[in-house]
Amino acid sequence: MKKFLFTILSLYSLASTAQQKDYTIQAVDFTMVKLSDKFWLPRIETNRTVTIPASFARCESTGRVKNFVMAAKKEGKFCTTYPFDDTDIYKTIEGASYSLATYPDKKLEAYIDSLVTIVGNAQEPDGYLYTARTIDPLHPHKWAGLQRWEKERELSHELYNAGHLYEAASAHYLATKKRNLLNIALRNADLVCSVFGPGKMSVAPGHEIVEMGLVKLFRITGKQEYLHTAAFFIAARGQYKGYDAKSRDAWKNGSYWQDQKPVVEQDEAVGHAVRAGYLYAAVADVAALTGNDSLLKAIDRIWQNTVEKKTYVQGGIGAIGSGERFGENYELPNATAYNETCAAIANVFWNQRMFLLHGDSKYIDILEKTLYNGLISGIGLDGKSFFYTNAMQVKQLGHVHGGANGFTNGEVEASRSGWFECSCCPTNLVRLIPSIPGYVYAVKGTTVYANLFINSTATLKVDNTNIELVQQNNYPWDGSLKFTVNPAAPAQFNLAIRIPGWAMNRAMPTDLYSFEDEVKDKPILTINGKTVDYTVEKGYAVIPKKWQKNDVLEFSLPMPVRRVVANEKAKDDIGKVALQRGPLMYCAEWVDNNNNVSGYFIPRKVNFTTEYKHDLLNGVTVLKASVPKIMLMNEEEMEQVNSSFTAIPYYAWANRGKGEMMIWFPEKLTAIDLISQ
């Protein structure tokens, strides 16, 4: 207990100087980056016109809104399944607020205000807001406990609900300047801060995100108590004495909640992957704002473990369905891969913050891999169908189960659903997608970082000089990048262009995955038509220059088809190859390959051609080749034939019906399991 109090007091002392500390690098706000591309802009538009309205409609039709109405009246019966269902409204409001910031919409704004009124009416006088208890305090949800907060560590999600409320309120306030939702959040946060802290109640929140939310409220209000309490919740981990430290059961030893030991002593990504990602992102926030070096070193260690031993080739994390959690080191099964969409979103949050701490391109490499592959695979091209989990392969379709409520156990989702009983992933996508422009650029002093390559016009400031940056490209299908620099007046600054790892023969920043063959072509950089040399610093081509209006920088990234192989410790991938082009991982889907993909193998000598098909899957580049395939002729005979093979970007699978899909392919025939039925 003395050690715990010392840690808390240390964090409080550091937090007292928080106004002088922050991330050394600052992201350029998403409202300052106007997209004009054909990849992300249509997705943001679909989110605005389809996903957000559908999400609000489903919150109403499933009873999520009704829960707040009943809580205001304190009568009725909680009418959805989970006590965290309140957050689906909060997350949709957050996403809709991001949309309002760039696409003003009076009708949408008025609808959000009506929901805010309903939410506010459900709030208790002291700020408590949790419909699963307020509707009928004598008979709360079975996960909630008879008293407030008593089951917060295990089940209640009271602080998780609060965290999403804070995130939504922050977004809504910044987008509209209205305080109606923010005031609700601040009353709740003041209550939380009065209940938890040194000498008060102590608990490690069972599902993290309240920490991130409190940091956002601190940034808006400057109220130190919010930062203090976020730091307190982080320091509370590893203090509970009720676990069995010797047990290998994640629930019994506390690792399911990342509560098995103090955060500053942790060195491995464990437990529920979404909770973990939210925690690690919050630790980065608190480390940046308090200067806590111990927290920084801890998440550095955990990040290294995650990227070295626990990440799928398409950027997914959280391999195990039981507990939606990380597996052991190198435990990355394909047939039962879980890869929750929310975990991919948490991974983006975390890696963005790691970049802001360290300024290294490797974090954006992981962010990009996740964003372009294992994250947007979670939403259909129609904007209203979703994956909760993101499979690595679908074989033997007759034996695959859908996992309709999201809590699958070793099962694979083979087709998308419009909604889930636990619908955290669809509403999480609602809030992530419109914020993507905020990941494109960042600034540190006189250095401007270009992290993502998206057709856009950005306005930012360097040394009080306004700079306009115009990107023109056809990314991710083509690696030719063009930046037009327009300073308000001639300005000396560094333009740092990320050189993606995949363009420098690095499939990952670690040896978990590597390219089978090295490509000798290097990125070529020109300024105003003249080839120039550049220095590479932490994965960035850094160009110091006194920039003039209409200076043009062009950067050419080679985009051959690459063969990816896994570390031999990743047992499921031994002897197999995956395909990558640029930032995109590819898969083979049944509809392009004679209704069966499990018989193909891809020898090293195979050459692929590429073809952009504008009328396929909203426009994609496909990979084509002639490869060997094992065909089952009858129950006793099989035959090897050469067959045409087509691969599509992994994110686009399952938009044309239900069938087989594979990412990893044998390089040669080694086992009859290749075609087992």
NORQUI-V343002 format. One line per field, one symbol per residue. ss: DSSP state (H for helix, E for strand, - for the rest). phi: phi as a letter, one per 40 degrees, with the letter a starting at -180 (. if undefined). burial: 1 if it has 9 or more other C-alpha atoms within 8 Angstrom, else 0. Layout:
BEGIN
ss: ???
phi: ???
burial: ???
END
This chain:
BEGIN
ss: -HHHHHHHHHHHHHH--HHH-----EE--HHHEEE----HHHHHHHHHHHHHHHHHHHHHH--HHHHHHHHHH---------HHHHHHHHHHHHHHHHHHHH---HHHHHHHHHHHHHHHHH--------HHHH--HHH------------------HHHHHHHHHHHHHHHHHHH---HHHHHHHHHHHHHHHHE----E--------HHHHHHHHHHHH--HHHHHHHHHHHH--------------HHHH-HHH-----HHH------EHHHHHHHHHHHHHHHHHH--HHHHHHHHHHHHHHHHH-E-----E--E----E---------------HHHHHHHHHHHHHHHHHH--HHHHHHHHHHHHHHHHHHE------E------EE--HHH-----------------E------HHHHHHHHHH--HHHH-EEEE--EEEE-----EEEEEEE--EEEEEEEEE------EEEEEEEE---EEEEEEEE--HHHH--------EEE--------EEEE--EE---EEE--EEEEEEEE---EEEEEE----EEEEEE----HHH--EEEEEE--EEEEEEHHH-------EE-------EEEEE------EEEEEEEEEEEEE-----EEEEEEEEEEEEHHH--------EE--EE-----HHHH--
phi: .cccccccccccccccbcccbadcbbccdcccbccacbbcdccccccccbccdcccccccccgccddccccccfahbdbbcbcccdcccccccccccdcccbbdacccccccdcccccccccccdchcaaccbcdadcbcdcccgcbdgcbdccacgcccdccccccccccccccbgcbccccccccccccdcccbidgbcbacdcbcidcccccccccccgccdccdcccccccccgbccccbcccccccccgcdcfbcaddcbcaacbgdccdcccccccccdccccbgcccccccccccccccccabbcccgcbgcbccgfbcccdgcbcccbdcfcdcccccccdccccccccbgbccccdcdcdcccbcccccbcccgababcbbccabbfdcbcbcgccgccbgbbcbacbcabdcbccdcccdccdccddcbcbabbfbbbcbcbbbdabbbabbfgbcbbbbcbabcccbccbbbbbbccadacacbbcccddccbgbcacbccbaccbccccbdbbbbfgbcbcacbbfgbcbbcaccbdgcbbbbbbcbccbcbbbdcccdcbcgbbbbbbgcccbbbbdccbfgabcccbbccccbbbbacbccbfggacbbbabbcacbccacbbbacbcbcbbbbdddccgbbhbacaabcbccacbaccdbcb
burial: 00011011001101111100111011110111111110011111011101111111011100111111111101000101001111111111111111111000000110011001011111100011111111110001100111001111101111111111111111111011000011011111111010011100011111111111111111000001011111111111111000100000010111111111111001101111111111111111111111110011111011101111111001111111100111100111011111111111111111111111101111111111111111111111101111111111111010010111111101111111101101111111111111111111111101111111111111110100111111111111111111111111011111111111111011111001111000000010111000000000001111100011101111111110111111100110110111111111111111011011111111100100000110001011111111111111000001000001111111111100001111111110000000100
END
